[in-house]
Amino acid sequence: MARSSAQRQPTAAGSRNAATIYHHMEVPIDTQYQDATGRPRRIQESGDVVRELL
């Protein structure tokens, strides 16, 4: 039986879910915002899109 990309890639499930949602909403994963201290933060630090769900 072939393993899905979710089984092959040891990434936190929350990161994968967030990346998939951002992709579906057409939000670039490298989008940045400023936190409360004014420092730039990426909306997604890690994780890949779950292609099997698209």
GIFEN-V738422 format. One record per residue. N is the residue number from 1. RES is the residue in one letter. SS is DSSP state (A for helix, B for strand, O for the rest). NEAR is the number of other C-alpha atoms within 12 Angstrom. Layout:
N:RES:SS:NEAR, N:RES:SS:NEAR
This chain:
1:M:O:4, 2:A:O:7, 3:R:O:9, 4:S:O:13, 5:S:A:18, 6:A:A:23, 7:Q:A:15, 8:R:A:11, 9:Q:O:17, 10:P:O:15, 11:T:O:20, 12:A:O:18, 13:A:A:19, 14:G:A:19, 15:S:A:23, 16:R:A:28, 17:N:A:24, 18:A:A:25, 19:A:A:32, 20:T:A:27, 21:I:A:24, 22:Y:A:22, 23:H:A:23, 24:H:A:17, 25:M:O:13, 26:E:O:13, 27:V:O:17, 28:P:O:18, 29:I:O:26, 30:D:O:19, 31:T:O:17, 32:Q:B:16, 33:Y:B:15, 34:Q:B:12, 35:D:O:11, 36:A:O:8, 37:T:O:8, 38:G:O:9, 39:R:O:10, 40:P:B:14, 41:R:B:16, 42:R:B:17, 43:I:O:21, 44:Q:O:25, 45:E:O:19, 46:S:O:21, 47:G:O:26, 48:D:O:28, 49:V:O:30, 50:V:O:27, 51:R:A:16, 52:E:A:14, 53:L:A:15, 54:L:O:12
